Amino acid sequence: MSKKKSRKRKRSAFSAGEFAAEAAYADSIFREAIGDMQGSMEALRRALEFKPDYAPAVLSLGSVEYQLGHRAEGRKLLLSLLSMQQSDWMEIVDKAGTFLIHSKRYADGLELYRAAAERCPDVGVFHQGIGCCADHLGCHEEALEASRRAVELEPDNQRFVNDLGWTLYLSGSLQEARAMLERAVAMDPTDELARENLRFCDAKLARRLRKSTRPGVASAQRKGTSVARASARTDAR
């Protein structure tokens, strides 16, 4: 058999496997729509038997495994997306990360987005995902660095600007947060989330201002300043 014929047969086998995987995946969607969840899962598994790296089926089955409480199985499937090569790879990985965030699986989401950003460091949405997951896990320094990077990569992305503003708010940098959130609202005045974030920030700034201008607080601040100055003078002598 010639090499040309051998390559042709391999391509035909690949095409047949992909077609069968797509057909099984379509069957899974239909079965889910009619409420046959067991049949839907079986169809997804069939799709992966035909083509183990068929990303839509991997994403769907991994998500279902999480929903059924099978974290180890779901995590293994979703993380396997990182090694795939499909043309829509970035979109599929982000869908997996979004699912993990919505499911409050922030540690797994952070692992996924970190690995994705390492593979493609210039993709803003991966850094945004790191920022979101890290914020929820209390890793505000990493969240801030990732959110800044996302805006650096896509300065006109209003969603990234809003997320950076909120991350700054959580980190306590209220003035910078306010400037960023104002920018997000100006970019899209219809974005209620950005407007709500800005209201939160303004309210916290107002509380901080009221607290700092209370007579007792102001007196204590002046007293503390006087003590500090007296100490400085004593040190100077």
C-alpha positions as CSV (number, residue, x, y, z in Angstrom):
1,M,0.0,0.0,0.0
2,S,1.4,3.4,-0.9
3,K,1.9,6.2,1.7
4,K,-0.6,8.3,-0.1
5,K,-3.3,5.7,0.3
6,S,-2.4,5.1,3.9
7,R,-2.8,8.8,4.7
8,K,-6.1,8.9,2.9
9,R,-7.4,5.9,4.9
10,K,-6.3,7.6,8.2
11,R,-8.1,10.8,7.2
12,S,-11.2,8.8,6.4
13,A,-11.1,7.0,9.7
14,F,-10.6,10.4,11.5
15,S,-13.5,11.9,9.7
16,A,-15.7,9.0,10.4
17,G,-14.8,9.1,14.1
18,E,-15.5,12.8,14.3
19,F,-18.8,12.4,12.5
20,A,-19.9,9.7,14.9
21,A,-18.8,11.8,17.9
22,E,-20.8,14.8,16.6
23,A,-23.9,12.6,16.1
24,A,-23.6,11.2,19.6
25,Y,-23.1,14.7,21.0
26,A,-26.3,15.9,19.2
27,D,-28.1,12.9,20.6
28,S,-27.0,13.9,24.1
29,I,-28.4,17.4,23.6
30,F,-31.7,16.0,22.4
31,R,-32.0,13.5,25.3
32,E,-31.2,16.3,27.8
33,A,-33.9,18.4,26.3
34,I,-36.5,15.7,26.9
35,G,-35.3,15.1,30.4
36,D,-33.4,11.8,29.8
37,M,-30.3,12.7,31.7
38,Q,-29.0,9.1,31.9
39,G,-29.4,8.7,28.2
40,S,-27.7,12.1,27.7
41,M,-24.7,11.0,29.7
42,E,-24.4,7.7,27.9
43,A,-24.5,9.6,24.5
44,L,-21.7,11.9,25.8
45,R,-19.6,8.9,26.7
46,R,-20.2,7.3,23.3
47,A,-19.0,10.6,21.7
48,L,-15.8,10.3,23.6
49,E,-15.3,6.7,22.7
50,F,-15.5,7.7,19.0
51,K,-13.2,10.7,19.5
52,P,-11.6,11.2,23.0
53,D,-10.6,14.8,22.3
54,Y,-14.0,15.9,21.1
55,A,-14.0,19.1,23.2
56,P,-17.7,19.9,23.3
57,A,-18.5,16.4,24.7
58,V,-15.6,16.7,27.2
59,L,-16.9,20.1,28.4
60,S,-20.5,18.8,28.7
61,L,-19.6,15.5,30.5
62,G,-17.2,17.2,32.8
63,S,-19.8,19.8,33.8
64,V,-22.4,17.0,34.4
65,E,-19.9,15.1,36.6
66,Y,-19.5,18.1,38.8
67,Q,-23.2,18.6,39.0
68,L,-23.6,15.0,40.1
69,G,-21.0,15.5,42.9
70,H,-18.2,13.6,41.1
71,R,-15.6,16.3,41.5
72,A,-12.5,14.2,40.6
73,E,-14.0,12.9,37.4
74,G,-15.3,16.3,36.4
75,R,-12.0,18.0,37.2
76,K,-10.0,15.5,35.2
77,L,-12.2,16.0,32.2
78,L,-12.2,19.8,32.3
79,L,-8.4,20.0,32.9
80,S,-7.9,17.7,29.9
81,L,-9.2,20.5,27.7
82,L,-5.9,22.3,28.3
83,S,-4.0,19.9,26.1
84,M,-6.3,20.0,23.2
85,Q,-5.7,21.9,19.9
86,Q,-9.1,22.8,18.5
87,S,-9.5,26.1,16.7
88,D,-12.0,27.3,19.3
89,W,-9.9,26.0,22.1
90,M,-9.7,29.4,24.0
91,E,-13.5,29.7,23.9
92,I,-14.1,26.2,25.2
93,V,-11.6,26.6,28.0
94,D,-13.2,29.8,29.0
95,K,-16.6,28.1,29.0
96,A,-15.2,25.5,31.4
97,G,-13.8,28.2,33.6
98,T,-17.1,30.1,33.6
99,F,-18.9,26.9,34.6
100,L,-16.5,26.4,37.5
101,I,-17.0,30.0,38.7
102,H,-20.8,29.7,38.5
103,S,-20.6,26.5,40.4
104,K,-18.4,28.2,43.1
105,R,-15.5,25.8,42.3
106,Y,-13.0,28.6,42.6
107,A,-9.9,26.5,43.4
108,D,-10.5,24.3,40.3
109,G,-11.3,27.4,38.2
110,L,-8.1,29.1,39.3
111,E,-6.1,26.0,38.4
112,L,-7.7,25.9,35.0
113,Y,-7.2,29.6,34.2
114,R,-3.6,29.7,35.5
115,A,-2.6,26.8,33.2
116,A,-4.5,28.4,30.3
117,A,-2.7,31.7,30.9
118,E,0.6,30.0,31.0
119,R,-0.1,28.4,27.6
120,C,-1.5,31.6,26.1
121,P,-0.2,34.6,28.2
122,D,-1.7,37.2,25.9
123,V,-5.3,36.1,26.2
124,G,-7.1,38.6,28.4
125,V,-10.0,36.5,29.4
126,F,-7.7,33.9,31.0
127,H,-6.3,36.6,33.3
128,Q,-9.8,37.9,34.0
129,G,-10.7,34.4,35.1
130,I,-7.6,34.2,37.4
131,G,-8.6,37.5,38.9
132,C,-12.2,36.4,39.6
133,C,-11.3,33.0,41.1
134,A,-8.4,34.5,43.1
135,D,-10.7,37.2,44.5
136,H,-13.2,34.6,45.7
137,L,-10.4,32.7,47.4
138,G,-9.0,35.8,49.2
139,C,-5.9,35.9,47.1
140,H,-6.3,39.7,46.4
141,E,-2.7,40.4,45.4
142,E,-2.8,37.7,42.6
143,A,-6.3,38.9,41.6
144,L,-5.1,42.5,41.3
145,E,-2.1,41.5,39.2
146,A,-4.2,39.4,36.9
147,S,-7.0,42.0,36.6
148,R,-4.5,44.7,35.7
149,R,-3.0,42.4,33.1
150,A,-6.4,41.7,31.5
151,V,-7.0,45.5,31.1
152,E,-3.5,46.0,29.8
153,L,-4.2,43.4,27.1
154,E,-7.7,44.7,26.3
155,P,-8.1,48.3,27.5
156,D,-11.4,48.8,25.7
157,N,-13.0,45.7,27.3
158,Q,-15.6,47.3,29.6
159,R,-16.1,44.0,31.5
160,F,-12.4,43.8,32.3
161,V,-12.3,47.5,33.4
162,N,-15.3,46.9,35.7
163,D,-13.7,43.7,37.2
164,L,-10.4,45.6,37.9
165,G,-12.4,48.3,39.6
166,W,-14.1,45.8,41.9
167,T,-10.8,44.0,42.6
168,L,-9.3,47.4,43.6
169,Y,-12.4,48.0,45.8
170,L,-11.9,44.6,47.6
171,S,-8.2,45.4,48.1
172,G,-9.1,48.7,49.8
173,S,-7.8,51.0,47.1
174,L,-11.0,53.0,47.0
175,Q,-9.9,56.1,45.2
176,E,-8.3,54.1,42.4
177,A,-11.3,51.7,42.4
178,R,-13.7,54.7,42.0
179,A,-11.8,56.0,39.0
180,M,-11.8,52.6,37.4
181,L,-15.5,52.0,38.1
182,E,-16.4,55.5,36.8
183,R,-14.5,54.6,33.6
184,A,-16.5,51.3,33.3
185,V,-19.8,53.1,33.7
186,A,-18.8,55.7,31.1
187,M,-17.9,52.9,28.7
188,D,-21.3,51.3,29.1
189,P,-23.9,53.4,31.1
190,T,-26.4,50.6,30.7
191,D,-24.3,48.1,32.7
192,E,-26.2,47.9,36.0
193,L,-23.4,45.8,37.6
194,A,-20.8,48.5,37.0
195,R,-23.2,51.1,38.3
196,E,-23.9,49.1,41.4
197,N,-20.2,48.5,42.0
198,L,-19.7,52.3,41.7
199,R,-22.5,52.9,44.3
200,F,-20.9,50.4,46.7
201,C,-17.5,52.2,46.3
202,D,-19.0,55.7,46.8
203,A,-20.9,54.5,49.9
204,K,-17.7,53.1,51.4
205,L,-15.8,56.3,50.6
206,A,-18.6,58.3,52.2
207,R,-18.5,56.2,55.4
208,R,-14.7,56.5,55.6
209,L,-15.0,60.3,55.2
210,R,-17.7,60.6,57.9
211,K,-15.6,58.5,60.3
212,S,-12.5,60.6,59.7
213,T,-14.4,63.9,60.4
214,R,-16.1,62.8,63.7
215,P,-15.1,65.2,66.5
216,G,-13.7,62.4,68.7
217,V,-11.8,60.8,65.8
218,A,-10.4,64.2,64.7
219,S,-9.4,65.0,68.3
220,A,-7.7,61.6,68.7
221,Q,-5.9,62.1,65.4
222,R,-4.7,65.5,66.4
223,K,-3.6,64.1,69.8
224,G,-1.8,61.3,68.0
225,T,-0.1,63.8,65.7
226,S,1.0,65.9,68.7
227,V,2.5,62.9,70.5
228,A,4.3,61.9,67.3
229,R,5.7,65.4,67.0
230,A,6.8,65.6,70.6
231,S,8.5,62.2,70.2
232,A,10.2,63.5,67.1
233,R,11.5,66.5,69.0
234,T,12.7,64.4,71.9
235,D,14.5,62.1,69.4
236,A,16.0,65.2,67.8
237,R,17.4,66.3,71.1
